[in-house]
Amino acid sequence: MNIRPLTPAALVDELVARVDALPRDGWARVVVDGAAAASPGGVADAMVDPLRALGRPALRVSAGDFLRPASVRLEHGRFDPTAFRDEWLDVGGLVREVLAPLAPGGNGRVLPSLWDAVADRASRAGYVELGSGGVLLLDGSLLLDRGLPVELSAHLWLSPGALARKTPAEWEWTLPAYSDYEPRADVVVRYDHPDRPALVV
């Protein structure tokens, strides 16, 4: 295994280049996966403007807007790491409303959010149409062993020590959920130090 050090800007450039290499005759569904402590949403956000500058419409969606209602998520209590791992995300809703419409033959109409977890109600978002050649940038945690249909996946890897250090105290109960998580990603980035990421080659 080879490790190639990068700057944060070079990491974004690397990911954008890989996305732009995908065909433009349909849509590209891209996942940026990582524990919340790795802030995968920040990396996905940083890709939007460079992709648009290349003529590729980009739409941001967060898996956190596709959680199940609290009555389902918290059925086993508020601090159950197994439920956090397996039951919080509405995988069916995410596929139905976001990923399937961007499959070959899809209509390109995406619902950018489904559920407001804070208010515990439907988000009431409207559908957004992503033009041909457009890129969906989906961020979230624990996404890459769920069989999601995507064209490119990136995983921001944290060592167990870094994950424990960076996870806020109120979320430490989630740490066991990551212990057996073995994502298969097209791009793996060592991300213990976000100012000094390293690409696993």
N, C-alpha and C positions, 0 to 999 in steps of 0.2 A: 504494500500500500504506500503510495506516494502522497505527500501533503504539499500543496502549493499555497504559500501565504499570499494574502490579498489585502488591499485596503477596502474599507466599506464601499467606496465608490467603484472600485474594480469588481467587487462582488456583484453589485447591481448591474454593471456593464456585462459581466459574464452571463448572468441570468437573462438579461434582456436579449443578448445575442443568441442565446439558445432558443428563446421563445421566438425571435424573429426568423430563425431558421425553419420554423414549422410552416407548413403550407398556408397560403393565404386564400385558398378557394373555399374555406369553411371557417370554423372557429377553433381557437386554441384554448383548452381548459387547463389552467395551471394552478397547482397547489403549492403554497409555501407553508410547510408544516413545522411545528416546533412547540415546545412547552410555552406557556404564557410568559415564563421568565426569560425566554429568548426573543420575545416580541416579534413573532413572525409577521404580524400586521404591518410593522414598520418597514420591513423589507419589501413586502408587497406594495405598500404605498409608494415607496421610492421608485418602483418600476413603472408607475403609471405614466408620468410625463415623458420619460425616454421612449416608451413604446408609442405613445401618441406622436412624438416627433418623427418616428419612423413611418408614420401613416397607418398605425394599427390602433383602432379604437380599443380602449381598455376600460373594463368594468370591474370595480372592486366589490367583493362580497366577503363577509366574515362568517365562519361557521358558528360563532357565538350568537348570531341572529337566527339560528336554526335549532335552538334548543327545544326540548319538549317542555310541556307545561310543568309547573312545580309539583303538581299532584303525582306526576309520573316520575320526574327526576328525583324527587325526595321521598319516594315511597318507602325506601329502606333507611330513612334518616338523612340529615343534612351533611353527614360526614362519612359517607360510605364510598371508599375509593373504587370499589368494584362497580358500583352504580355510575360513578363519575366516568369510569373508563368505558363502560358498555351501554349505558342507558340514557345519558344526558342528551346526546346529539340525536336529532330527528333525521336519521340517514335517509329514510324514504322521502321526506319532504325536501331535503337538500338535492337529492337526485332528481326528483320529479320537477321541482320548480327552478332549478339552476343548471344542473348538468345535462339532463336529458334534452332540454330544448336546444342545446348547443352541439348535440351529436349530429353526425351526418343525416341529412333529411329533416332536422329539427326546424323549428320556426324562428329561433333566435330571440324569443321573448322570455326574459328572465325576471323572476321575482327576487329583488335584492335582499329582502329580509322577510321572515315569516312570523317570528315570535319575539316579542319584547319581554325578555326574561326578568327585567326589573319590575315592570308593571304587571307581569304575568298575564299577558293578553296578546292577541294577534297584533302584529305591527301595523297593519293597515297600509302597507306599502303598495305602490302601484307597479305594474310591470314596466320593464325597460327593454327596448329592442336593441340588441347588439348587432351592428352591421357585419356583413361578411368580411372575413379577415380579422375580426375582432378577437380580443383576448380577455378571457375571464381570469381574474386573479383572486383566488380563494385562499384565505389564511385560516389557520386554526391549529388545534392540538389533537394529537392521537387520531389523525385522519388516514394514515397511509397503510393501514391493514384492514380496511373496510371494503376494498374492492371498488372504490370510486372510479368512474370512467373519466380519465383525464389524459391529456397528451404529454404533460410534463409535470414532474413532481420534484420539489426540493425540500430537504429536511435540514433544519438548523439543529445540529447535535450539541447537547450539553452533557458533559461528564456528570456522573452522579453527584460528585462534590459540588460542582458549579450549580447544578440544578437545586440542590439543597440550600446553598448559600443565597441564591437569587430568588427563591420562592418566598413570598411574604408569609409571615407567621400564620395569618388567617387561612392560608391555603396549604399549609404543610401537610394536612391530612390527605391531600391528593397525591403525595409523592409515591406511595406504593403503586399507584395506577401506571406509573412509568417504568416500573422495575422489569417487566417482561415485554415491554414495547420494543419490537424489532421492525422498524419500518423499512420497506424497500422503496428507495427513491432513486430517481435518475441523477440527482445532484445531492451530494451530502457535504455539508459545510460544518466544520468544527467551529463552534460559536461560543466557547467559554469566555472569550474576550471579543465583544462585538467591534471594538476598534481595531482588532487584528484577526479577522476571520481567516480561515484556511480551507481551501477546497481539497476534498479527498479525491484523488485522481486514480 
